[in-house]
């Protein structure tokens, strides 16, 4: 979905470029320039996280210094994050400030975005702008978590050691925005994450630690447990245990330990994540009943159940899937925004379906409103669109909710807690999981309703569910700027429809401080009136009796305090923490995390296709074209693992052009033509031609190079060399031609030798070969230096004297067949040409004529027979 520029303001060139990138990818890339002279720049992952970072900066009084708003999310590639980061760094380093500038690279806990991959793009951009960053006196502060976050943060820390720019790096042990006060000089490094980290052990952290992200010093909140002994074990209400949950779903608890789902769309990663969650929660039956993929026939897909492989059915028809699994009452719909209306409409016609989660972003609002109406009529709970889903610890999770298994384990989502939350942002849902796990006994249920203007279910819908659910003891709401749903929750609390304690915060408080209107990361995150601002909604919720902190940074401490009151009042009864489950991990992922190793079957040092961009000897394929290194440059990378000088690359290309073809009469071309006319395929015809290459045809380059260079290195004079070869009755490879002679020179040899004389630093082996030629041609006119010999000796000169190789390397490349490779590569061009020519001419099967064969058969066993040649047979 494209958002236009605010009324009265045109997009800048950089904003338009990011908008163009965003339109070309399934990921999300947003950029709004607020103050190009500002000294605080952000590069935040996630729509919700980008808002809370802006809020944190504004809350500290630095809104006027915030230079940009933006976000990247949805698993952008390394190349996309590189372009995004480069754009921001370019803007940031155009002007200087006496006090320097700050770059905040932040984000919540990602659900499925590989942090290490996106950080590779950012690191690449930081390296490219190294000097500009130093000149601008930029300091970088990083906080990120999610899949492979350890590797991403490690790479960022290592960059800080070599870049010459201060880089401070933090992970999920800190509150999501804890780096903001640190970056702006409002907190000390020692205070960042202190209380937040301890709470994993203490469960109810101390609230006295100055500037702790969990309990900010600016918050005036007394810890109700400070004067009382804390419970010795983790609080876990028995009533909310997955084992004690009702087997059958109710209107307030649609997800149980027996909930089964149909996954619509080919989403193996999401399905495997759901199955892994089931396994660590000790479910007896997998939550995924089957998959539906309309673009393929019925088949099975292989997945893991723990460490054992299992097969999951895939149907082409949703109706068939539902009939085969009548116990499946949830559909996780991964259909695209273009087809989600039709597929969801079909799901709503199935009477067994009670809950549908729509994952797609960009669903047209008229389609969303129509689906909401249809769902209300059918009595179906609709979560989304534009949602990551939801999770009920110990029971069921939707798609990629909760992220990777390590995050699910660290947030203790394998067992139920007491706190149920609802938010719009999927990324911030993970952050709420982290906050709740560190400040309470954990999550009871969590739902992200999606960031679109018209969600299928609202905040109030889920808050009323939680109110009715006896397993839920504490409600948590994370709202945002735009819309009026938070007012409905406030009214429900005021009227007594919701009686359980509610902690809430509405993000987007910074919106009113910007000089220009900003469309935040979610489609619905835009205030159309004063009552839709985050500040107005926070005030209204506080007035209704909801626990509302002063800032988002104070939310963990407030949540901890309210939870502590419930523990002391006996509404939450502590229970022993169960043994953490063993988490199965895929081998490929374990390798990426550096947890396992195995000997490789192959070793390759010339090409790497594992990343977002293909590498030729370490050079990105985009740079290959950007620097226009040509075929010669590519060959130098893949054959020699280094960039050769421009004249050397040009020489390689000349050799390929000169050796491309030498007519249809030579043995290789002849074989190719005969094979083509036999009806064989291109590869077979090419191979038949290539198999003729050897010392007698075309493959004398290595031999010629070895003969001439060895004689030169031994100090033999050209005369001594010729005499020694004659005494051994050996031919001098690289000397002699059937057609060309001293009076009829081979122009191919002239072209490359003249080029070498003009561009090579020196050509001692060529000069030696020319001296040998003067001796051999004195005996016979056609004993000239042929093209094989010229290429061979010139390549030795190139290897030895270009400065790109040591003498040992040069000798090795000459010895292992590199030079013959040039002839093979070049002549393949011609062989393919002959194949195509024969096919184009539609030539039939070739049969060699009798008159071109001498039949010399032995006499017959009985009687003498006259032997005659082919010519006599033809005349008979």
C-alpha positions in Angstrom: 0.0 0.0 0.0 1.4 3.4 -1.0 1.0 6.4 1.3 1.1 9.8 -0.4 3.3 12.6 0.9 1.6 14.8 3.5 -0.6 17.5 2.0 1.4 20.5 0.7 4.8 18.7 0.8 6.5 16.9 -2.1 8.7 13.9 -1.6 12.4 14.6 -1.5 14.6 12.7 -3.9 15.7 10.3 -1.1 12.2 9.7 0.1 11.0 9.0 -3.4 13.9 6.6 -3.9 13.0 4.6 -0.7 9.3 4.7 -1.8 10.4 3.2 -5.1 12.4 0.5 -3.3 9.4 -0.3 -1.1 7.2 -0.7 -4.1 9.5 -3.3 -5.6 9.7 -5.6 -2.5 7.5 -7.6 -0.3 9.3 -6.1 2.7 8.5 -2.6 4.1 10.9 0.4 3.7 9.7 3.8 4.9 11.5 7.1 5.2 10.3 10.6 6.1 12.8 13.5 6.5 11.8 15.6 9.4 14.8 17.9 9.8 17.8 17.4 7.5 19.9 19.5 9.9 19.0 17.4 12.9 21.7 15.5 14.8 19.6 12.4 15.7 19.1 9.9 13.0 17.3 6.6 13.3 17.4 3.3 11.4 14.7 1.2 13.2 13.3 -2.2 12.3 9.6 -2.6 12.7 6.6 -0.3 12.3 5.7 -0.3 16.0 9.3 -0.1 17.2 10.0 2.8 14.9 7.2 4.7 16.7 8.4 4.0 20.3 11.9 5.1 19.4 10.6 8.4 18.1 8.5 8.7 21.2 11.5 8.1 23.5 13.5 10.7 21.7 10.7 13.2 21.9 10.0 12.4 25.6 13.6 13.4 26.4 13.1 16.8 24.8 14.9 16.1 21.5 12.0 16.1 19.0 13.4 19.2 17.3 16.7 17.3 16.7 15.1 14.2 15.3 16.2 14.2 11.6 14.0 11.4 10.2 11.3 8.9 10.8 11.5 5.5 9.0 11.4 1.8 9.4 12.4 -1.4 7.6 10.7 -4.7 8.3 9.3 -7.8 6.7 12.6 -9.5 6.1 14.3 -7.2 3.6 17.3 -8.6 1.8 20.9 -7.6 2.5 20.9 -5.6 -0.7 17.7 -3.7 0.3 19.0 -2.9 3.8 22.2 -1.7 2.2 20.4 0.7 -0.1 18.2 1.9 2.8 21.1 2.4 5.1 23.2 4.1 2.5 20.5 6.6 1.8 20.2 7.5 5.5 24.0 7.7 5.9 24.3 9.9 2.9 21.7 12.4 4.3 23.3 12.2 7.7 26.8 13.1 6.7 26.1 16.0 4.3 26.4 18.5 7.1 28.3 18.6 10.4 27.4 19.6 13.9 29.9 20.8 16.5 28.5 18.3 19.1 28.5 15.5 16.5 25.6 13.3 15.5 23.9 10.2 16.8 22.7 7.2 14.7 20.3 4.9 16.5 20.0 1.4 14.9 17.2 0.0 16.9 14.4 -2.5 16.7 12.2 -4.9 18.6 12.6 -8.7 18.7 12.0 -9.8 15.2 9.6 -12.7 14.4 11.3 -14.0 11.3 13.7 -11.4 9.9 17.3 -12.7 10.0 19.0 -10.0 12.0 22.5 -11.1 10.8 21.4 -10.8 7.2 20.0 -7.3 7.5 23.0 -6.2 9.5 25.3 -7.3 6.7 23.7 -4.6 4.5 23.9 -2.0 7.2 27.5 -2.9 8.0 28.4 -2.7 4.3 27.0 0.8 4.2 28.8 1.9 7.4 32.1 0.7 5.9 31.4 2.6 2.7 30.8 5.8 4.6 33.6 5.3 7.1 35.4 8.5 6.4 32.2 10.6 6.2 31.1 9.2 9.5 34.4 10.0 11.2 34.4 13.5 9.7 30.8 14.1 11.0 31.7 12.7 14.4 28.9 10.1 14.4 28.3 7.8 17.3 26.3 4.6 16.7 24.0 2.9 19.2 22.5 -0.5 18.4 19.8 -2.6 20.0 18.3 -5.5 18.2 17.1 -9.1 18.8 15.4 -11.9 16.8 16.5 -14.7 14.6 20.4 -15.0 14.6 20.7 -11.8 16.6 23.9 -13.0 18.3 25.7 -13.2 15.0 24.4 -9.8 13.9 25.4 -8.1 17.1 28.8 -9.8 17.0 29.5 -8.5 13.5 28.4 -5.0 14.6 30.7 -5.1 17.6 33.6 -6.3 15.5 32.9 -3.4 13.1 33.1 -1.0 16.0 36.7 -2.2 16.7 37.9 -1.3 13.2 35.7 1.4 11.8 37.0 4.3 13.8 33.5 5.2 14.9 32.1 4.6 18.4 29.5 1.7 18.2 27.7 0.5 21.3 25.7 -2.7 20.9 22.9 -4.2 23.1 20.5 -7.2 22.8 17.2 -8.3 24.3 18.7 -8.1 27.8 17.9 -4.4 27.5 14.5 -2.6 27.2 13.7 -1.9 23.5 14.4 1.9 23.8 17.1 1.8 26.5 19.8 3.0 24.1 17.9 6.3 23.5 18.8 8.0 26.8 22.3 6.6 26.6 22.8 8.0 23.1 21.4 11.4 24.1 23.6 11.6 27.3 20.6 11.0 29.7 21.9 7.7 31.1 25.2 6.1 31.9 26.3 2.9 30.1 26.4 1.0 33.3 22.7 1.6 33.9 21.5 0.3 30.5 19.7 -3.0 31.0 20.8 -3.5 34.7 17.4 -4.0 36.3 15.8 -5.4 33.1 18.4 -8.2 32.9 18.1 -9.1 36.6 14.4 -9.6 36.4 14.7 -12.9 34.5 16.2 -14.3 37.7 14.3 -12.3 40.3 11.0 -12.3 38.3 10.1 -9.1 40.2 13.1 -6.7 39.6 14.3 -4.1 42.0 12.8 -0.7 41.2 15.6 1.4 42.7 18.3 0.9 40.1 18.9 4.3 38.5 18.0 4.7 34.8 17.3 1.0 34.5 15.2 0.4 31.4 12.9 -1.7 33.5 12.5 0.9 36.2 13.6 4.3 35.0 14.8 6.8 37.5 12.4 9.3 36.2 9.5 7.1 37.3 8.2 7.8 40.7 6.9 4.3 41.4 7.2 2.6 44.8 7.8 -1.1 44.7 5.1 -2.7 46.8 7.3 -5.7 47.5 10.4 -3.7 48.6 9.7 -4.1 52.3 8.3 -7.6 51.9 10.0 -10.9 51.1 9.7 -11.8 47.4 8.2 -15.2 46.6 10.9 -17.8 46.3 9.5 -19.4 43.2 8.0 -18.1 39.9 4.4 -17.2 40.1 2.4 -19.4 37.8 -1.4 -19.7 38.4 -2.6 -23.3 38.4 -5.9 -22.4 36.7 -4.0 -21.1 33.6 -1.9 -24.1 33.1 -2.1 -25.7 29.7 -2.8 -29.0 31.2 -5.7 -27.6 33.2 -7.2 -25.7 30.3 -10.5 -26.8 28.9 -10.2 -29.2 26.0 -13.0 -27.5 24.1 -12.8 -23.9 22.9 -15.2 -21.3 24.2 -16.0 -17.8 23.0 -13.4 -16.4 25.3 -10.8 -19.1 24.8 -10.7 -20.0 21.1 -7.2 -21.6 21.5 -6.6 -24.7 23.6 -4.1 -27.4 23.8 -6.2 -29.4 21.3 -6.7 -26.6 18.8 -6.0 -27.7 15.2 -5.5 -25.4 12.2 -5.4 -25.5 8.5 -2.5 -23.4 7.0 -3.5 -21.8 3.7 -0.5 -21.2 1.5 2.9 -22.9 1.1 4.6 -21.6 4.2 6.9 -24.4 5.4 8.9 -22.2 7.8 5.7 -21.0 9.6 4.4 -24.5 9.8 7.6 -25.9 11.2 7.6 -23.1 13.8 4.1 -24.1 14.8 5.1 -27.8 15.1 8.2 -27.0 17.1 6.1 -24.9 19.5 3.7 -27.8 19.8 6.6 -30.1 20.6 8.2 -28.0 23.4 4.7 -27.4 24.9 4.3 -31.2 25.0 1.2 -31.3 22.9 0.0 -34.8 22.1 -1.4 -33.8 18.7 0.2 -31.4 16.3 -1.6 -28.1 15.9 -1.3 -28.1 12.1 -3.7 -30.5 10.6 -2.8 -29.9 7.0 -1.9 -27.3 4.4 -3.8 -25.9 1.4 -2.0 -24.9 -1.7 -4.3 -24.3 -4.7 -1.5 -24.3 -7.2 -0.4 -27.9 -6.9 -2.1 -31.2 -6.7 -2.6 -33.2 -3.5 0.7 -34.3 -2.0 2.6 -34.5 1.3 5.3 -32.3 2.7 8.0 -33.5 5.1 8.4 -31.7 8.5 9.9 -32.5 11.9 8.0 -33.5 15.0 10.8 -32.9 17.5 13.8 -34.8 16.0 11.7 -37.2 14.0 10.5 -36.6 10.5 6.8 -36.7 9.7 4.6 -36.1 6.7 1.9 -33.4 6.5 -0.9 -33.6 3.9 -1.2 -30.7 1.4 -4.5 -30.3 -0.4 -5.3 -28.2 -3.5 -8.9 -27.6 -2.2 -9.8 -25.9 1.0 -13.2 -27.8 1.0 -11.4 -31.1 0.8 -9.0 -30.2 3.5 -11.8 -29.2 5.8 -13.7 -32.4 5.1 -10.6 -34.6 5.8 -10.0 -32.8 9.1 -13.3 -31.8 10.7 -11.6 -31.1 14.0 -9.7 -28.1 12.5 -11.5 -24.9 13.4 -8.7 -22.4 12.8 -7.3 -21.2 9.5 -4.0 -19.3 9.2 -4.4 -17.5 5.9 -1.1 -16.6 4.1 -2.8 -15.7 0.8 -1.5 -12.5 -0.8 -3.4 -9.2 -0.5 -4.7 -9.8 -4.1 -6.3 -13.2 -3.4 -7.0 -13.0 0.4 -10.6 -11.7 -0.1 -11.7 -14.7 -2.2 -9.9 -17.3 0.0 -11.2 -15.8 3.3 -14.7 -15.6 1.9 -14.5 -19.3 1.1 -13.3 -20.1 4.6 -16.2 -18.2 6.1 -18.6 -20.5 4.3 -17.2 -23.5 6.2 -19.3 -24.1 9.3 -16.5 -25.8 11.3 -14.2 -22.7 11.1 -14.3 -20.5 14.1 -11.2 -18.4 13.8 -9.3 -17.0 10.8 -6.0 -15.1 10.9 -5.2 -13.0 7.9 -1.5 -12.4 7.6 -1.3 -10.3 4.4 -0.6 -6.6 4.4 -2.0 -4.2 1.9 -5.5 -5.7 1.9 -7.9 -3.0 0.3 -10.0 -1.4 3.0 -13.2 -2.1 1.2 -12.3 -5.8 1.2 -11.4 -5.7 4.8 -14.7 -4.1 5.8 -16.6 -6.6 3.7 -14.8 -9.5 5.4 -15.5 -8.1 8.8 -19.2 -8.0 8.0 -19.2 -11.6 6.7 -17.3 -12.8 9.8 -19.7 -11.1 12.2 -22.6 -12.8 10.3 -20.9 -16.2 10.4 -19.8 -15.8 14.1 -16.1 -16.2 13.2 -13.3 -14.5 15.0 -11.1 -12.6 12.5 -7.6 -11.6 13.4 -5.9 -9.3 11.0 -5.3 -8.3 8.2 -1.6 -7.3 8.5 -1.0 -9.4 11.6 1.7 -11.8 12.7 -1.1 -13.6 14.6 -1.2 -14.5 18.2 0.0 -17.0 20.8 -1.4 -18.9 23.8 1.6 -20.2 25.7 1.5 -23.9 26.3 -1.3 -24.3 23.8 -1.2 -22.8 20.3 0.6 -20.2 18.2 -0.4 -18.7 14.9 2.3 -18.8 12.1 5.5 -16.9 12.9 4.2 -15.4 16.2 6.8 -15.4 18.9 9.7 -15.7 16.5 12.4 -18.4 16.7 12.4 -21.1 19.3 15.2 -19.5 21.3 13.0 -16.3 21.8 10.0 -18.5 22.7 12.1 -20.2 25.3 13.7 -17.0 26.7 10.2 -15.4 27.0 8.9 -18.6 28.6 6.1 -19.0 26.1 6.1 -22.8 26.5 3.9 -22.4 29.6 1.1 -20.1 30.5 1.5 -17.1 32.8 -1.1 -14.6 34.1 -0.8 -11.6 31.7 -2.9 -11.4 28.5 -2.1 -8.6 26.1 -3.3 -7.2 22.8 -1.5 -4.9 20.4 -1.5 -3.8 16.8 2.2 -4.4 16.1 3.5 -7.9 15.5 7.1 -6.9 16.2 6.1 -5.1 19.4 4.2 -8.2 20.4 7.5 -10.0 20.7 8.8 -7.1 22.8 5.8 -7.4 25.0 6.5 -11.1 25.4 10.0 -10.1 26.6 8.8 -7.4 28.9 6.1 -9.6 30.5 8.5 -12.5 30.9 11.0 -10.3 32.7 8.6 -8.4 35.0 5.8 -11.0 35.7 5.2 -14.7 35.7 4.7 -14.6 31.9 2.1 -14.4 29.1 -1.3 -16.1 29.3 -2.3 -15.1 25.8 -1.3 -12.4 23.3 -2.8 -11.2 20.1 -1.6 -8.7 17.5 -4.8 -7.4 15.8 -2.8 -5.8 12.9 -2.0 -2.3 12.0 -4.6 -1.6 9.3 -7.3 0.9 9.8 -10.0 -1.8 9.8 -8.9 -4.8 11.9 -11.1 -7.9 11.9 -11.3 -7.8 15.7 -10.6 -4.8 18.0 -8.8 -4.2 21.2 -12.1 -4.4 23.1 -13.1 -7.7 21.5 -10.0 -9.4 23.0 -10.0 -7.5 26.2 -13.6 -8.7 26.9 -12.4 -12.3 26.1 -9.6 -11.9 28.7 -12.0 -10.5 31.2 -14.2 -13.5 30.9 -11.3 -16.0 31.0 -10.6 -17.2 34.5 -7.0 -18.0 33.7 -6.2 -14.4 32.9 -5.4 -12.2 35.9 -3.8 -9.1 34.4 -4.6 -7.3 31.1 -2.0 -5.4 29.0 -2.9 -3.1 26.1 -0.5 -1.5 23.7 -2.3 1.0 21.5 -1.1 3.6 19.0 -1.9 6.9 17.5 -4.9 6.9 15.2 -8.4 5.4 15.6 -10.6 5.4 18.7 -10.5 1.8 19.9 -8.7 2.7 23.1 -11.6 4.9 24.1 -13.9 1.8 24.0 -11.6 0.0 26.3 -11.5 2.9 28.7 -15.3 3.1 28.7 -15.5 -0.7 29.4 -13.3 -0.2 32.4 -15.2 2.8 33.6 -18.6 1.1 33.2 -17.4 -2.1 35.0 -17.5 -4.4 32.0 -13.8 -4.9 32.6 -12.9 -5.4 36.2 -9.5 -7.0 36.0 -6.5 -4.6 36.4 -5.4 -3.1 33.0 -2.0 -1.7 32.2 -2.0 0.3 28.9 0.1 2.6 26.8 -0.6 4.3 23.5 2.5 4.8 21.3 2.9 7.7 18.9 3.1 10.5 21.5 5.8 12.2 19.4 3.4 12.9 16.5 2.2 16.3 17.8 5.8 17.5 18.1 6.7 17.1 14.4 6.5 20.1 12.0 5.2 17.9 9.3 2.5 15.2 9.2 4.0 11.7 9.5 2.5 8.4 8.3 3.9 5.9 10.8 4.6 2.3 10.0 1.1 1.0 10.2 -1.7 2.1 7.8 -3.9 3.1 10.7 -1.2 4.9 12.7 -2.3 8.5 11.7 -4.4 10.8 13.8 -7.3 12.4 11.9 -8.4 14.5 14.8 -7.1 15.6 18.2 -9.0 12.8 20.0 -7.0 10.2 17.9 -3.7 11.4 19.2 -1.7 9.1 21.5 -1.6 11.7 24.3 -5.3 12.2 24.3 -5.9 8.5 24.5 -3.4 8.0 27.3 -5.1 10.7 29.3 -8.5 9.2 28.7 -7.4 5.7 29.7 -5.7 7.0 32.9 -8.8 8.9 33.8 -10.9 5.7 33.4 -8.8 3.9 36.0 -6.4 2.1 33.7 -2.8 2.0 34.9 -1.0 4.2 32.4 2.8 5.1 32.7 4.3 8.4 31.9 6.4 7.0 29.1 6.7 3.7 27.3 10.1 3.2 29.1 8.2 3.2 32.4 5.8 0.5 31.3 7.9 -2.5 32.6 8.1 -1.0 36.1 4.4 -0.2 36.2 3.5 -3.7 35.0 5.8 -5.2 37.6 4.2 -3.1 40.4 0.6 -4.1 39.4 1.7 -7.7 39.1 3.3 -7.6 42.5 0.1 -6.3 44.1 -1.8 -9.3 42.6 0.8 -11.7 44.1 0.5 -10.1 47.5 -3.3 -10.1 47.4 -3.3 -13.8 46.6 -5.0 -13.4 43.2 -1.9 -14.9 41.6 -0.5 -17.9 43.4 3.2 -18.7 42.8 4.0 -22.1 41.3 7.3 -23.8 40.7 8.9 -23.1 37.3 8.8 -26.2 35.1 12.0 -27.6 33.7 12.8 -25.7 30.4 12.1 -27.9 27.4 14.8 -29.1 25.1 14.5 -27.2 21.9 15.1 -29.1 18.6 17.1 -27.1 16.1 17.6 -27.6 12.4 21.1 -28.5 11.3 21.3 -25.7 8.7 20.2 -23.1 11.3 22.6 -24.6 13.9 25.4 -24.2 11.4 24.5 -20.5 10.7 24.5 -19.9 14.5 27.9 -21.5 14.7 26.7 -24.3 17.1 27.9 -27.3 15.0 30.5 -28.2 12.5 31.2 -31.0 10.0 33.8 -31.7 7.4 32.8 -30.4 4.0 32.6 -32.6 1.0 33.9 -29.9 -1.2 36.0 -26.8 -0.8 35.4 -23.7 -3.0 37.4 -20.5 -2.9 36.2 -18.7 -6.0 32.5 -18.2 -5.6 29.9 -17.8 -2.8 26.2 -18.0 -3.5 25.0 -18.3 0.1 24.3 -14.7 0.8 21.8 -12.2 -0.6 24.2 -11.4 -3.4 26.5 -13.7 -5.5 30.2 -13.2 -4.8 33.0 -13.8 -7.4 36.2 -14.2 -5.4 34.7 -11.8 -2.8 33.5 -9.3 -5.3 29.7 -8.7 -5.3 28.0 -9.3 -8.6 26.5 -5.9 -8.5 30.0 -4.4 -8.3 31.1 -6.6 -11.2 28.6 -4.7 -13.4 29.0 -1.4 -11.6 32.8 -1.4 -12.3 32.3 -2.9 -15.8 35.2 -5.3 -15.4 34.1 -7.3 -18.5 34.6 -11.0 -19.3 38.3 -10.7 -18.7 37.7 -9.3 -15.2 35.3 -12.1 -14.4 37.7 -14.7 -15.6 40.5 -13.2 -13.5 38.3 -13.4 -10.4 37.1 -17.0 -11.1 40.4 -18.4 -12.4 43.0 -16.4 -10.5 40.9 -15.3 -7.4 42.1 -11.6 -7.9 41.6 -8.6 -10.0 44.2 -8.3 -12.8 45.3 -5.0 -14.3 43.0 -3.7 -17.1 45.5 -4.5 -19.8 45.7 -8.1 -18.6 41.8 -8.4 -18.7 41.8 -7.0 -22.2 44.5 -9.5 -23.3 42.4 -12.3 -21.9 39.4 -11.1 -24.0 41.6 -10.8 -27.0 42.7 -14.4 -26.6 39.1 -15.6 -26.4 38.2 -13.7 -29.5 41.2 -15.0 -31.5 40.7 -18.6 -30.5 36.9 -18.6 -30.9 36.9 -20.4 -34.2 39.2 -21.5 -37.0 36.7 -22.8 -39.6 34.8 -26.1 -40.0 37.7 -28.2 -41.2 39.6 -28.5 -38.0 39.0 -31.7 -36.0 37.0 -30.1 -33.1 34.6 -28.2 -35.3 34.2 -31.3 -37.6 33.3 -33.5 -34.7 30.8 -30.9 -33.4 29.2 -30.7 -36.9 28.9 -34.4 -37.3 27.4 -34.8 -33.8 24.9 -32.0 -34.4 23.8 -33.6 -37.7 23.3 -36.9 -35.9 20.5 -35.1 -34.0 22.3 -34.9 -30.7 21.8 -32.0 -28.3 24.0 -29.0 -27.8 26.0 -30.4 -24.8 26.8 -33.7 -26.6 27.9 -31.9 -29.7 30.1 -29.5 -27.8 31.7 -32.3 -25.8 32.5 -34.2 -28.9 34.4 -31.2 -30.2 36.1 -30.5 -26.9 37.4 -34.1 -26.7 39.6 -33.6 -29.7 41.6 -30.8 -28.0 45.1 -32.0 -27.0 48.7 -31.6 -28.0 47.9 -32.1 -31.7 45.0 -29.8 -31.8 44.7 -26.5 -30.0 45.9 -27.8 -26.6 49.6 -27.0 -27.0 49.4 -23.8 -24.9 50.6 -25.4 -21.7 53.2 -27.4 -23.4 54.6 -24.4 -25.4 54.7 -22.3 -22.3 56.5 -25.0 -20.3 59.1 -25.7 -23.1 60.0 -22.0 -23.7 59.9 -20.9 -20.1 62.0 -23.9 -18.9 64.6 -23.4 -21.6 64.8 -19.7 -20.7 65.0 -20.4 -17.0 67.8 -22.9 -17.6 69.8 -20.3 -19.5 69.9 -22.2 -22.8 70.4 -20.0 -25.8 67.8 -20.3 -28.6 70.3 -22.4 -30.6 71.0 -24.7 -27.7 67.3 -25.2 -27.1 66.6 -26.1 -30.8 69.5 -28.5 -31.0 68.5 -30.2 -27.7 65.0 -30.8 -29.0 66.3 -32.1 -32.3 68.6 -34.6 -30.5 65.6 -35.8 -28.5 63.6 -36.2 -31.7 60.9 -34.0 -30.2 58.7 -31.4 -31.8 58.8 -27.9 -30.3 55.2 -27.3 -29.2 54.1 -23.8 -30.3 56.2 -23.9 -33.4 54.8 -24.7 -36.9 51.7 -24.2 -38.9 50.2 -26.2 -41.8 49.2 -23.1 -43.8 50.8 -20.0 -42.3 54.5 -19.2 -42.8 57.0 -16.4 -42.5 55.8 -14.9 -45.8 52.2 -15.6 -45.0 52.1 -14.7 -41.3 49.3 -15.5 -38.9 47.6 -12.2 -38.2 46.3 -13.6 -34.8 49.9 -13.9 -33.6 50.7 -10.4 -34.9 47.7 -8.9 -33.1 48.5 -10.3 -29.6 52.3 -9.9 -29.8 52.0 -6.3 -30.9 49.5 -5.6 -28.1 51.8 -7.2 -25.5 54.7 -5.1 -26.7 52.7 -2.0 -26.2 51.1 -2.8 -22.8 53.0 -5.6 -20.9 55.7 -4.4 -18.5 58.2 -6.7 -20.2 58.1 -9.8 -22.5 61.3 -11.9 -22.0 59.7 -15.2 -22.9 58.1 -13.8 -26.0 61.5 -12.4 -27.1 63.1 -15.8 -26.4 60.4 -17.6 -28.5 60.9 -15.1 -31.4 64.6 -15.9 -31.3 63.8 -19.6 -31.6 61.5 -18.8 -34.5 64.3 -17.1 -36.4 66.3 -20.4 -36.2 63.4 -22.8 -37.1 62.2 -20.7 -40.0 65.7 -20.7 -41.5 65.2 -24.4 -42.0 61.6 -24.4 -43.1 59.4 -21.4 -43.8 56.3 -22.6 -42.0 58.1 -23.3 -38.7 56.8 -20.1 -37.2 55.6 -19.2 -33.7 51.9 -20.2 -34.0 49.0 -18.9 -32.1 49.3 -21.6 -29.4 52.9 -20.8 -28.8 52.3 -17.0 -28.8 49.5 -17.2 -26.3 51.5 -19.6 -24.1 54.6 -17.5 -23.9 52.7 -14.3 -23.5 50.7 -15.7 -20.6 53.9 -16.7 -18.8 55.1 -13.1 -19.3 51.8 -11.9 -18.0 51.8 -14.1 -14.9 55.4 -13.4 -14.0 55.6 -9.7 -14.6 52.1 -8.2 -14.0 52.7 -7.8 -10.3 49.6 -9.8 -9.4 51.3 -13.1 -8.8 54.4 -14.5 -7.0 56.8 -16.5 -9.0 55.5 -19.7 -7.4 51.9 -18.8 -8.2 52.8 -18.0 -11.8 54.5 -21.3 -12.3 51.7 -23.2 -10.6 49.0 -21.7 -12.9 51.1 -22.5 -15.9 51.6 -26.1 -14.7 47.9 -27.0 -13.8 46.4 -26.4 -17.2 45.2 -22.8 -17.0 46.6 -21.8 -20.4 44.8 -24.6 -22.2 41.7 -23.5 -20.5 41.8 -20.3 -22.5 41.7 -22.2 -25.7 38.9 -24.5 -24.5 36.9 -21.5 -23.4 37.4 -19.6 -26.5 36.9 -22.5 -29.0 33.7 -23.4 -27.2 32.2 -20.2 -28.6 32.9 -21.5 -32.1 31.8 -25.0 -31.5 28.5 -23.8 -30.2 28.2 -21.5 -33.3 28.8 -24.5 -35.6 26.1 -26.5 -33.7 23.6 -23.7 -34.1 24.5 -23.2 -37.7 23.8 -26.9 -38.5 20.5 -26.9 -36.7 19.5 -23.7 -38.4 20.3 -25.1 -41.8 18.5 -28.3 -40.9 21.3 -30.5 -42.1 20.7 -34.2 -42.2 22.7 -37.1 -40.9 26.3 -36.9 -42.1 27.8 -39.9 -44.0 31.4 -39.7 -45.1 31.8 -40.3 -48.9 33.4 -43.5 -50.1 35.7 -41.7 -52.4 37.4 -40.0 -49.5 38.3 -43.3 -47.9 41.1 -45.7 -48.9 39.8 -49.3 -48.4 42.8 -51.5 -47.9 41.2 -54.8 -47.0 43.3 -58.0 -46.7 42.9 -60.7 -49.3 40.0 -63.1 -48.8 40.7 -66.4 -47.2 39.8 -68.3 -50.4 41.6 -67.1 -53.5 43.3 -63.8 -54.2 41.3 -60.7 -54.6 42.4 -57.6 -56.2 42.6 -54.6 -53.8 41.2 -51.5 -55.4 40.9 -47.9 -54.0 37.8 -45.9 -53.5 38.3 -44.1 -56.8 38.1 -47.4 -58.8 35.0 -48.4 -56.9 33.3 -45.2 -57.8 34.2 -45.5 -61.5 33.1 -49.1 -61.7 
